[in-house]
Each structure stands twice: as C-alpha cells, then as structure tokens.
Amino acid sequence: MAWALKLPLADEVIESGLVQDFDASLSGIGQELGAGAYSMSDVLALPIFKQEESSLPPDNENKILPFQYVLCAATSPAVKLHDETLTYLNQGQSYEIRMLDNRKLGELPEINGKLVKSIFRVVFHDRRLQYTEHQQLEGWRWNRPGDRILDIDIPMSVGIIDPRANPNQLNTVEFLWDPAKRTSVFIQVHCISTEFTMRKHGGEKGVPFRVQIDTFKENENGEYTEHLHSASCQIKVFKPKGADRKQKTDREKMEKRTPHEKEKYQPSYETTILTECSPWPEITYVNNSPSPGFNSSHSSFSLGEGNGSPNHQPEPPPPVTDNLLPTTTPQEAQQWLHRNRFSTFTRLFTNFSGADLLKLTRDDVIQICGPADGIRLFNALKGRMVRPRLTIYVCQESLQLREQQQQQQQQQQKHEDGDSNGTFFVYHAIYLEELTAIELTEKIAQLFSISPCQISQIYKQGPTGIHVLISDEMIQNFQEEACFILDTMKETNDSYHIILK
C-alpha cells in the first residue's frame, strides 16, 4: 500500500522536473533575441515546433474568398518559405489577369446577373515610398510627359465593359465585368523599378511594386461603392526582356544550392495568385480629382478634365494658356513655375522676374536644368502649344439647312462651300487627342451643353445613306480638318442619337 502511494508521488516529481527543464530551455530565448526582437514566430521556428507547424493550417486556408485573381506570370524561385511571392514583369508587356468567380452556392446573391466594378492599381510595396507617393508619381510624370504607369490592353482583354483611365491618376485603371462570364484583363506596366531608386554609384536594386485589385458592387443609388473583395501581389518591373533574364538567373542560382538549402525556398509557380488584402484607401494623392464613378446607365466622365462624377457637373477646365509675361514679378514667377511642374527649380530662380526668365536662351536653360527639363522649360517660356492629333469641324443641322439641301437637289447645283442664297452656317472646331469614340462623345456633349450619358450612339452616314456605328478605328482614319453636319435624333428617355453627315 505504501508502494502504491509512492508511485504517483514519483510521477509528480518527474512531471514537475520536466516542466522546469522545459521552462529553462525556453528561458534564454528572449534574452538571446533581445526584448525588442522577441516574437512568437521566432519560437515556432525552433526545431521542436517544426512538425507541429506543418500540421497547423493558416488562418485563411479554409476561408473561401468570393473572387480570385490570377496573374499569368511565373513567381520567382528565390523567395524564402515565409516571405510573400515575387513576380517579375517586363516593361510595357501585356500580362493576363484572370478574374474568377469563386463564390459558394447562395453567396452574394445580390450580384447575380449584375455587373461589378474592379479598380486596378500599381502602388509602392515599400511603406516609406507609400508616404511620398504623391512626390514620386509627380516626379515620374515630369520625366515621362504624356505616359501612363498602368494601361489596359483593350484588344486582348475579354469580358471587360467600359474601361476607364483617369488622366490625373497615372497608376489606376478601372472597368465593369460580369462575374458569371469569362473575364480576362491584360495590363501593361510602363514604369520600371529602378526609376524610383536613388541614383548612386554602382548597381542599385529596383523597388518592388504591388498590383492591387479592389472590387465593388452597386449600391441603391446605382454607384459602385460597396466593397466586396481586395487582393494584391508583389512585382518588380524590368526593361524589356529583363524579367526573363532575372527569372533565369534566379533559377540557375537555386540549382546550385544544396537540397537542404532548397528546402528554405518556395518553388516557382507558373502563375501568381493574388492574396487577400485590405482595400486601398479612397483618398488618393490627387485630392481634387476623385476616381471616375460608374452608375447603372454607364454614364461617363469628362476625359478632358478628369474630375467629373455622375453626381455633379465637371468644373470648367483651367485656362489652356499660361504664358509668362515680362511684367511678371519674382513672386508671380515662382507661382508660375509651380503651376507648370518646375517646382524643383524654384530655388534656382528665386529672384528671377518674368523678364529675366524670358531672356534666357535655349542653351542657358538646358545648362541650368539639364536636357529634358531644360527643353520643357524653354518651350513653356516661349508658350509653344502642342497641336492636337486630329481637328474636325462640325455644324448642327437645322431646318433651314434641310430646305437648302432639297433646293440644291431640285436645281441639281453643286456648291463647293455648302452655302446657298447667301446663307451663313457656323461650324465648330473639335480637337481630339485620344482619338476614341468616348472622347468624341464627350466633346459633342460639351458642344450641345448636355451630359455625355445622354448620347446613346454616334453614327456616320455612309454610302446609300446607311448609318455606320462610330468606332475608335474609324476616328483614327478621319481626315484632318474634315467637315461634318450633325443630325440629332431624340429618343423618349431624353437621350440622343448623333449622325455625322
């Protein structure tokens, strides 16, 4: 009986000793790592936890997301196990992103048969650069005037509806799509990672970017503002064919490693699955240029100003000309430099008046500001305007003009100037930069002082009086300074068909 009482006592002693030994084995971990560097992830990385770690699923492994986005580009093999994947892209090359509906049966029934909106962004991965995003993107805009950071390759894309690119947000594009249909969007990234690094001696590693996709559904007011899902992945962008060389170099380095070292790295996958993330904040670096909105009628926004919204009329654009005058004071000259994106040179021209700046020769400006900015500043000082890509002239058809045309047909007379019986017709000039049907719709709506969404379609009268739907390709083949007569056909819902004759 005494022996039976001693056994549990011995077990308790052994158990307490094991606990003390285990506590002692962990007691030095925090001291070795330091109080500031200690974390539970470091403890779980110890050999005694390796088997348990593999059996514990991640928090979101069993979570099924409503959508899944797949970038058709291989991940790098030189990424450690617990790090985020990294994908290399070539500058300007089109890459497919597949938009997959991953909902379970009965999930989000309110979007069945409806469209959703997705916003694509290329942003900085480094938090330090995120804080200075405005300055970084403005600097890129100055060095690459007229270029965009992110574009959609529309001819290759499938299933996207009404793609938009705000001229004031170079790194953002958006479109509508139907989750029930196959949707693939091809994106092009035109900036490279080394453009945002410090220019130092020797090689410099490029900064990583993030491709982020935010998807929204329609609210009661027909606006796409209710957030559904966000996902992103890490990328680096190289000059053309540079991504292929970098991928090959990483693969060759991994082949030289021992099998034990290879276990510490992720395998390379043929595609990149974007992982769930927090939605991008709505407040962007262009405070006076909100992201263009959509509503159920697909109303468009003014491409010329880039600050329109379905809820309010676009503000009048700033004056096209902002020429510097000889009478401009030094203080006003400083403001002129800021307005025309020469803020980096304001200190150099602190005491320069308008007359002082206008006296500078082309060689003087290039010597002070460098070749790229020098030529740009010289052209701005001389007030040189950029010619539009296409100019056309339009005249609104009136009853008087129709009567005149009937008289011409009866009398079988030909008038080269389209004028008869001393009648005077006024034409308006339309200047096109993008050469797209959307831009032409905006310009005609502005001419008639109506909302662009009130124009249903624009047609061109073809042979035998047929009506041909205007397309981007047709506008690109318009002759310079072509003349058209606009005929309007009003529908019952306050919308119009426009016919170019």
Summary of the structure (lengths in Angstrom):
residues: 501
radius of gyration: 31.7
end to end distance: 114.5
largest distance: 135.0
contacts: 1288
relative contact order: 0.09
helix: 32%
strand: 24%
